[in-house]
Amino acid sequence: MTLWRNLVVALVAAFALAACSSSNNGTDTSTMSTETPTMAEPSGPTQEELDAEKMRADEAEQALRDKEAEEAEEALSETAANLKGALRTDPLGDYDVAPLATAALTPGGLVLAINDDRDDGTTAAVNTPRMASDGSAGALGDWAGTNYAHTNAGGVTNSAVVYTNQAAVKAYPIVNRYVVTANVPTNAGTYTAAMRTLSLGTAADPNIKSDMFPTAGLSTYTPTAPASEVLIPGTYEGAVGNYRCGAGETCTAQASAAGIALSDAFMFIHDEGATVEVAVVDPNYLYFGWWLRTDDDDQPTMASAFTGVQGAIAALGRNPNALGGSATYSGHAAGKFAVSDPLGADNAGHFTADATLTAVFAADAVGGGVSGTLDNFMANDEAMPWSVTLLRRGWDGTTLGLANVGINDPATAEIDEAATSTVWSIDDNASAPSGSWMAQMYDEAPGTVAAGGDGSDVPTSATGVFQSHFGGVGTMVGAFGVTRD
């Protein structure tokens, strides 16, 4: 019995062990995981690695910029040294006798007569090929600038910038427009100066203007009391006045694409002192500028400045000592410069500046003469703390003051070149007097008001040239144009 019981217990235990083993081998999978295993993502660069790479890129870019800046500085130093050599110690030459260059400005371009051999003692000048206009150089106030350039077969280039006060629209006193014909585009109308009347004819004319004239069709006007006339306010070629048609006349105005056609009874009566404005090529104007010659490596070899006059503009006609009083003039200057400093930064190129002159019309012994200032310099379009003082020069000539000391030859009314007559200051630190300057004074409105002038003998304008040095470091040469304030 006991044996049987032990056998049953053993069998039960064996069956239980088999059931447990069967459950764990897949016959019951309810307790097994169904999730699919995933692959680990590959790890990227760390933030430290990214920062290090950016630093290396920044350093490479900065090194490239530093190299480019160093090359540009070396090139500028070379240009500064070459331009300083091109300007020499006397970039104007003996301007009164044998200037380094004189200019002839024509509608076809600019021709310079350059004294290439002045260092050899010769005064012979060689004309450059005509330099064609090369676009606008911008304006300095009322002075419009134009670029000129010509390159020869050998790669040598002459270039220049010229500033003129040539007017696009010219205002003429009405008597000049209709009576005086010299150098003035005249109108075909019949003008009676004593009555200030102009007969216009019956042809359509775009210069006939009034708000009371029709914009289309025909308008008829009836004379009214008390004067029994038609008076229509308006302008003719910019001159202000009235269109008049008398009593008993046929007074009509016909509009057309060509302008207004008035009946023959109309005439134009201008206001006293009226001027006409005419869009013409101004034949009379002043100019100033600078020029540069470069070799086939684009390095400067010669440079200077010049002034000129086109048409009929009179130099100062009276003894300035006898005029009395004073006048101020303002305008602009332009030129070339080179600063080559072994202890500092080199710089070279072109400049512009403001120019002012003060003229005292009295004898040199009592302070008469002209002085001036150049300031507000822009060098290569960057503001510079420079100024140049044009020291006072007395009126020149045996009949106009002391000879060869400053301003106005009897025949030419010029401000003569004189040695050590400029002072260049940088940051208010003045150099010793150096260089020279000279100018020519003009009267662009001579004669009485009735004759079309301004009724004054005081010169209206001046152009001039100058050269200045800042020790052995800097050299500049330029020209200026000014008009009476």
C-alpha positions as CSV (number, residue, x, y, z in Angstrom):
1,M,0.0,0.0,0.0
2,T,2.7,2.3,0.9
3,L,4.5,1.4,-2.3
4,W,1.4,2.2,-4.4
5,R,1.0,5.6,-2.7
6,N,4.5,6.5,-3.4
7,L,4.2,5.6,-7.0
8,V,1.1,7.8,-7.5
9,V,2.8,10.8,-5.9
10,A,5.7,10.4,-8.2
11,L,3.5,10.2,-11.3
12,V,1.6,13.3,-10.3
13,A,4.8,15.2,-9.8
14,A,6.1,14.1,-13.2
15,F,2.9,15.2,-14.9
16,A,3.0,18.6,-13.3
17,L,6.6,19.1,-14.3
18,A,5.7,18.2,-17.9
19,A,2.8,20.7,-18.0
20,C,5.0,23.5,-16.8
21,S,7.6,22.8,-19.4
22,S,5.1,22.7,-22.2
23,S,3.7,26.2,-21.2
24,N,7.1,27.8,-21.4
25,N,7.9,26.3,-24.8
26,G,5.3,28.2,-26.9
27,T,2.0,26.4,-26.2
28,D,0.9,29.5,-24.3
29,T,2.4,32.8,-25.7
30,S,0.1,35.3,-24.0
31,T,2.9,36.3,-21.6
32,M,5.6,36.9,-24.2
33,S,6.7,40.3,-25.5
34,T,5.4,41.4,-29.0
35,E,7.7,44.5,-29.4
36,T,10.1,44.6,-32.4
37,P,13.6,45.5,-31.3
38,T,15.0,48.8,-32.8
39,M,18.5,49.6,-34.1
40,A,20.4,52.3,-32.2
41,E,20.7,55.7,-34.1
42,P,24.3,56.6,-35.1
43,S,25.6,59.5,-33.0
44,G,26.4,63.0,-34.8
45,P,29.1,65.6,-34.1
46,T,28.9,67.1,-30.7
47,Q,28.3,70.8,-30.1
48,E,31.9,71.2,-29.2
49,E,32.9,69.7,-32.6
50,L,30.5,72.0,-34.4
51,D,31.9,75.1,-32.6
52,A,35.4,74.0,-33.4
53,E,34.5,73.7,-37.1
54,K,32.9,77.1,-37.2
55,M,35.9,78.6,-35.5
56,R,38.2,77.1,-38.1
57,A,36.0,78.5,-40.9
58,D,35.9,81.9,-39.3
59,E,39.7,81.9,-38.9
60,A,40.2,80.9,-42.6
61,E,37.8,83.7,-43.7
62,Q,39.5,86.3,-41.5
63,A,42.9,85.2,-42.8
64,L,41.6,85.7,-46.4
65,R,40.3,89.1,-45.5
66,D,43.6,90.0,-43.8
67,K,45.5,88.9,-46.9
68,E,43.3,90.9,-49.2
69,A,43.6,94.0,-46.9
70,E,47.4,93.6,-46.8
71,E,47.5,93.3,-50.6
72,A,45.2,96.4,-51.0
73,E,47.4,98.3,-48.5
74,E,50.5,97.3,-50.4
75,A,48.9,98.4,-53.7
76,L,47.8,101.7,-52.2
77,S,51.3,102.3,-50.8
78,E,52.7,101.7,-54.3
79,T,50.1,104.0,-55.8
80,A,50.8,106.6,-53.1
81,A,54.5,106.5,-53.7
82,N,54.1,106.7,-57.5
83,L,51.5,109.5,-57.4
84,K,53.7,111.4,-55.0
85,G,56.5,111.0,-57.5
86,A,54.1,112.0,-60.3
87,L,53.1,115.2,-58.5
88,R,56.7,116.0,-57.7
89,T,57.5,119.1,-55.7
90,D,56.1,121.4,-58.3
91,P,53.0,119.8,-59.8
92,L,51.8,123.1,-61.5
93,G,55.1,123.9,-63.2
94,D,55.8,127.6,-63.6
95,Y,52.1,128.3,-64.1
96,D,52.5,131.9,-65.1
97,V,55.1,131.1,-67.8
98,A,55.2,127.4,-68.6
99,P,52.4,125.5,-66.8
100,L,52.7,121.8,-66.7
101,A,49.4,121.6,-68.6
102,T,46.9,123.8,-70.3
103,A,43.4,122.6,-71.3
104,A,41.3,123.2,-74.3
105,L,37.7,122.1,-73.8
106,T,35.6,121.7,-77.0
107,P,32.3,120.0,-77.9
108,G,34.4,117.1,-79.3
109,G,36.3,116.5,-76.1
110,L,39.3,117.7,-74.1
111,V,42.8,118.3,-75.3
112,L,45.7,118.9,-72.9
113,A,49.0,120.6,-73.9
114,I,51.4,118.9,-71.5
115,N,55.0,120.0,-71.0
116,D,56.6,116.5,-70.6
117,D,60.1,117.8,-70.5
118,R,59.8,120.7,-68.0
119,D,62.4,119.0,-65.7
120,D,64.9,119.4,-68.6
121,G,64.3,123.1,-68.8
122,T,62.2,123.2,-71.9
123,T,58.8,124.9,-72.3
124,A,57.7,122.8,-75.3
125,A,54.3,121.3,-74.8
126,V,52.9,118.2,-76.4
127,N,49.2,117.9,-77.1
128,T,47.5,114.8,-75.9
129,P,45.1,113.0,-78.2
130,R,41.6,114.3,-77.8
131,M,40.0,112.8,-74.7
132,A,36.4,111.8,-75.2
133,S,33.7,112.3,-72.7
134,D,33.5,109.3,-70.4
135,G,30.3,110.1,-68.4
136,S,29.3,112.4,-65.6
137,A,31.6,113.0,-62.6
138,G,28.8,114.4,-60.6
139,A,28.3,118.0,-59.5
140,L,30.0,120.3,-57.1
141,G,27.2,122.8,-56.3
142,D,26.6,124.6,-59.6
143,W,29.7,123.2,-61.2
144,A,28.8,120.1,-63.3
145,G,31.6,117.5,-63.6
146,T,32.5,115.3,-66.6
147,N,35.1,112.5,-66.9
148,Y,37.4,112.4,-69.9
149,A,39.8,109.7,-70.9
150,H,42.0,108.4,-73.8
151,T,44.2,105.3,-73.8
152,N,46.9,105.0,-76.6
153,A,48.1,101.8,-78.3
154,G,50.9,101.5,-75.7
155,G,48.5,101.4,-72.8
156,V,49.2,104.9,-71.5
157,T,46.1,106.6,-70.3
158,N,45.4,110.3,-69.9
159,S,42.3,111.0,-67.8
160,A,40.7,114.2,-66.5
161,V,37.8,115.5,-64.6
162,V,36.4,118.9,-65.7
163,Y,33.9,121.0,-63.8
164,T,32.0,123.8,-65.7
165,N,29.4,126.4,-64.7
166,Q,27.8,126.1,-68.1
167,A,24.1,126.7,-67.7
168,A,21.5,124.3,-69.3
169,V,18.9,127.0,-69.0
170,K,20.2,130.5,-69.5
171,A,18.5,133.6,-68.1
172,Y,19.1,136.6,-70.3
173,P,18.1,140.2,-69.6
174,I,15.3,140.7,-72.1
175,V,17.2,143.4,-74.0
176,N,20.0,141.0,-74.6
177,R,17.7,138.5,-75.9
178,Y,16.0,140.7,-78.5
179,V,18.5,143.5,-79.1
180,V,22.1,142.4,-78.5
181,T,22.9,139.5,-80.7
182,A,26.6,138.7,-79.9
183,N,26.8,135.2,-78.3
184,V,23.1,135.3,-77.4
185,P,20.4,133.2,-79.3
186,T,18.1,136.0,-80.5
187,N,14.4,135.9,-81.1
188,A,12.9,136.9,-84.5
189,G,10.2,139.1,-82.9
190,T,10.1,142.8,-83.2
191,Y,11.1,144.5,-79.9
192,T,10.7,148.1,-78.9
193,A,12.9,148.7,-75.9
194,A,11.4,152.1,-74.9
195,M,7.9,150.6,-74.7
196,R,9.0,147.2,-73.5
197,T,6.9,145.7,-76.2
198,L,7.4,142.6,-78.4
199,S,5.3,141.9,-81.5
200,L,5.0,138.2,-81.8
201,G,3.3,137.7,-85.2
202,T,0.4,135.3,-85.8
203,A,2.2,131.9,-85.9
204,A,1.7,129.4,-83.2
205,D,4.4,129.7,-80.5
206,P,4.9,127.3,-77.5
207,N,6.5,130.2,-75.6
208,I,3.2,132.1,-75.4
209,K,1.8,131.1,-72.0
210,S,-1.1,132.3,-69.8
211,D,-3.8,130.6,-67.7
212,M,-6.3,132.7,-69.6
213,F,-5.4,131.3,-73.0
214,P,-7.4,128.2,-74.2
215,T,-6.1,124.7,-74.1
216,A,-8.2,123.8,-77.1
217,G,-10.1,125.7,-79.8
218,L,-10.4,129.4,-80.3
219,S,-11.1,132.1,-77.6
220,T,-12.2,135.6,-78.4
221,Y,-11.6,138.5,-76.0
222,T,-13.5,141.8,-75.8
223,P,-11.7,145.0,-74.6
224,T,-13.3,146.3,-71.4
225,A,-13.5,149.7,-69.7
226,P,-11.9,151.7,-68.4
227,A,-8.9,151.3,-70.6
228,S,-10.9,149.7,-73.4
229,E,-8.2,147.1,-74.0
230,V,-7.5,143.4,-73.3
231,L,-4.7,142.7,-70.8
232,I,-3.9,139.1,-70.2
233,P,-1.2,138.3,-67.6
234,G,1.3,135.7,-68.7
235,T,4.9,134.9,-69.7
236,Y,6.9,134.8,-72.9
237,E,10.1,132.7,-72.7
238,G,9.9,133.0,-69.0
239,A,9.7,136.8,-69.0
240,V,6.7,138.1,-66.9
241,G,4.3,140.6,-68.4
242,N,1.0,141.1,-70.1
243,Y,-0.5,140.3,-73.5
244,R,-2.3,143.4,-74.8
245,C,-4.9,143.9,-77.5
246,G,-6.3,147.4,-78.0
247,A,-9.8,148.7,-78.5
248,G,-11.5,148.0,-81.8
249,E,-9.1,145.2,-82.6
250,T,-9.8,141.5,-83.2
251,C,-8.4,139.8,-80.2
252,T,-8.2,136.0,-80.5
253,A,-6.1,133.1,-79.2
254,Q,-6.1,129.8,-81.1
255,A,-4.7,126.6,-79.3
256,S,-2.9,123.9,-81.3
257,A,-0.3,121.3,-80.8
258,A,2.3,123.8,-81.9
259,G,1.3,126.3,-79.2
260,I,-0.8,129.4,-79.0
261,A,-1.4,131.6,-82.1
262,L,-2.5,135.1,-81.3
263,S,-4.2,137.6,-83.6
264,D,-1.9,140.2,-85.0
265,A,-3.3,142.9,-82.7
266,F,-1.8,141.3,-79.7
267,M,1.6,142.3,-78.4
268,F,3.6,141.3,-75.3
269,I,4.6,144.0,-72.8
270,H,7.1,142.7,-70.3
271,D,7.6,143.8,-66.7
272,E,10.6,146.1,-66.1
273,G,13.8,144.2,-65.5
274,A,12.3,140.9,-66.8
275,T,14.6,138.2,-67.9
276,V,14.0,135.4,-70.5
277,E,14.9,131.8,-69.8
278,V,16.2,129.9,-72.8
279,A,17.2,126.3,-72.9
280,V,20.3,126.6,-75.0
281,V,23.9,125.4,-75.1
282,D,25.5,128.2,-73.0
283,P,28.4,129.4,-75.1
284,N,30.1,131.3,-72.3
285,Y,31.4,129.5,-69.2
286,L,34.3,128.8,-66.9
287,Y,35.9,125.5,-66.1
288,F,38.5,123.9,-63.8
289,G,39.8,120.4,-63.3
290,W,42.6,117.9,-62.8
291,W,44.3,115.4,-65.0
292,L,46.3,112.2,-64.5
293,R,48.6,110.1,-66.7
294,T,49.1,106.4,-66.0
295,D,51.4,103.9,-67.6
296,D,50.4,100.5,-68.9
297,D,50.6,99.1,-65.4
298,D,48.0,101.7,-64.3
299,Q,50.5,103.5,-62.2
300,P,50.5,107.3,-62.1
301,T,53.4,109.1,-63.9
302,M,52.2,112.7,-64.2
303,A,49.4,114.8,-62.6
304,S,48.4,118.4,-62.4
305,A,45.4,120.8,-62.5
306,F,44.1,123.5,-64.9
307,T,41.5,126.2,-65.4
308,G,40.0,127.7,-68.6
309,V,37.3,129.9,-70.1
310,Q,35.0,129.1,-73.0
311,G,33.4,131.9,-75.1
312,A,33.4,135.6,-74.3
313,I,33.9,136.2,-70.6
314,A,35.8,139.2,-69.6
315,A,38.5,139.3,-67.0
316,L,38.3,142.0,-64.4
317,G,38.5,145.3,-66.4
318,R,39.2,147.9,-63.7
319,N,42.0,148.5,-61.3
320,P,40.9,146.5,-58.2
321,N,42.6,149.1,-56.0
322,A,40.1,151.7,-57.1
323,L,37.0,149.6,-56.6
324,G,36.9,149.9,-52.9
325,G,35.1,147.6,-50.4
326,S,35.3,143.9,-50.4
327,A,33.6,140.8,-51.7
328,T,33.4,137.1,-50.7
329,Y,33.3,134.2,-53.1
330,S,32.3,130.6,-52.5
331,G,32.5,127.4,-54.6
332,H,34.4,124.1,-54.8
333,A,37.7,122.6,-55.5
334,A,39.0,119.2,-56.8
335,G,42.3,117.6,-57.4
336,K,44.8,114.8,-56.7
337,F,46.7,114.0,-53.5
338,A,49.3,111.5,-52.2
339,V,50.2,110.9,-48.5
340,S,53.1,108.6,-48.1
341,D,54.1,108.3,-44.5
342,P,56.6,105.7,-43.3
343,L,55.2,105.9,-39.8
344,G,51.5,105.9,-40.7
345,A,49.0,104.8,-43.3
346,D,49.6,105.7,-47.0
347,N,46.7,107.2,-49.0
348,A,46.4,108.6,-52.5
349,G,43.7,109.4,-55.1
350,H,41.3,112.3,-55.8
351,F,39.7,114.8,-53.5
352,T,37.0,117.5,-53.5
353,A,36.6,120.4,-51.1
354,D,34.7,123.6,-50.5
355,A,36.5,126.8,-51.5
356,T,36.1,130.4,-50.3
357,L,37.9,133.6,-51.3
358,T,37.8,137.1,-49.7
359,A,38.8,140.0,-51.9
360,V,39.7,143.4,-50.5
361,F,39.7,146.0,-53.2
362,A,42.5,148.2,-51.9
363,A,46.2,148.6,-52.2
364,D,48.5,145.8,-50.9
365,A,50.1,148.2,-48.5
366,V,46.7,148.7,-46.7
367,G,45.6,145.0,-46.7
368,G,44.2,144.8,-50.2
369,G,44.3,141.5,-52.1
370,V,42.8,138.1,-51.9
371,S,43.0,135.3,-49.4
372,G,41.1,132.0,-49.1
373,T,40.4,128.7,-47.5
374,L,39.8,125.1,-48.8
375,D,38.0,122.9,-46.3
376,N,35.5,120.0,-45.9
377,F,37.8,117.7,-47.8
378,M,36.5,114.4,-49.2
379,A,39.4,112.2,-50.2
380,N,38.4,109.1,-52.2
381,D,34.9,109.8,-50.9
382,E,36.0,109.8,-47.3
383,A,35.8,112.8,-45.0
384,M,39.3,114.1,-44.1
385,P,40.3,116.5,-41.3
386,W,42.2,118.7,-43.7
387,S,42.2,122.4,-44.6
388,V,44.4,124.5,-46.9
389,T,44.8,128.2,-46.3
390,L,45.5,130.4,-49.3
391,L,47.6,133.2,-47.9
392,R,46.8,136.7,-48.9
393,R,48.3,137.9,-52.1
394,G,48.3,141.6,-53.0
395,W,47.0,143.0,-56.3
396,D,49.6,142.5,-58.9
397,G,51.0,144.7,-61.7
398,T,52.6,148.1,-61.9
399,T,49.3,149.8,-62.2
400,L,47.4,147.5,-59.8
401,G,49.8,147.2,-56.9
402,L,53.1,145.5,-56.3
403,A,54.4,143.5,-59.2
404,N,54.7,139.7,-58.9
405,V,53.4,139.4,-55.4
406,G,49.9,138.1,-55.9
407,I,46.8,138.9,-57.8
408,N,45.8,140.6,-61.1
409,D,48.1,141.4,-63.9
410,P,47.1,144.6,-65.6
411,A,46.4,142.7,-68.9
412,T,44.9,139.5,-67.6
413,A,43.5,140.2,-64.2
414,E,45.0,137.1,-62.8
415,I,46.1,136.2,-59.3
416,D,49.7,135.4,-59.8
417,E,51.4,132.3,-58.5
418,A,53.6,132.9,-55.6
419,A,55.9,130.7,-53.6
420,T,55.1,129.4,-50.1
421,S,51.6,130.8,-50.2
422,T,49.6,127.9,-48.9
423,V,49.3,126.2,-45.5
424,W,48.0,122.6,-45.3
425,S,46.6,121.6,-41.9
426,I,45.7,118.0,-40.7
427,D,43.7,117.8,-37.5
428,D,44.4,121.5,-37.0
429,N,48.2,120.8,-37.1
430,A,49.5,123.3,-39.6
431,S,52.5,122.6,-41.8
432,A,55.0,125.2,-42.7
433,P,53.9,127.5,-45.6
434,S,54.5,125.8,-48.9
435,G,53.4,125.4,-52.5
436,S,51.6,128.2,-54.3
437,W,48.3,129.3,-55.7
438,M,47.0,131.7,-58.4
439,A,43.6,132.6,-59.8
440,Q,41.9,134.6,-62.5
441,M,39.0,136.9,-61.7
442,Y,36.2,137.4,-64.2
443,D,33.2,139.6,-64.7
444,E,30.4,137.4,-66.2
445,A,27.9,140.2,-66.1
446,P,29.7,143.3,-67.3
447,G,28.1,146.7,-68.0
448,T,25.0,148.4,-66.9
449,V,21.7,146.8,-66.1
450,A,20.2,148.3,-69.2
451,A,22.9,146.8,-71.3
452,G,22.4,143.4,-69.7
453,G,25.0,143.5,-67.0
454,D,24.7,143.6,-63.2
455,G,25.7,147.3,-63.0
456,S,28.8,146.6,-61.0
457,D,32.5,146.4,-61.8
458,V,33.1,143.9,-59.0
459,P,34.2,140.6,-60.5
460,T,31.5,137.9,-60.3
461,S,33.6,134.8,-60.3
462,A,37.1,133.3,-60.2
463,T,38.9,130.1,-61.0
464,G,42.3,129.1,-59.9
465,V,44.9,126.4,-59.2
466,F,46.9,125.5,-56.1
467,Q,49.6,123.1,-54.8
468,S,50.4,122.4,-51.2
469,H,52.6,120.1,-49.2
470,F,52.5,118.7,-45.6
471,G,56.1,118.4,-44.8
472,G,57.7,115.6,-46.7
473,V,54.6,113.4,-46.2
474,G,51.8,114.8,-48.3
475,T,51.4,116.5,-51.6
476,M,48.3,117.8,-53.3
477,V,47.4,119.7,-56.5
478,G,44.0,121.0,-57.5
479,A,41.8,123.7,-59.0
480,F,38.8,125.6,-57.9
481,G,35.9,127.7,-59.1
482,V,34.0,130.3,-57.0
483,T,31.2,132.8,-57.5
484,R,30.4,136.0,-55.7
485,D,28.1,135.6,-52.6
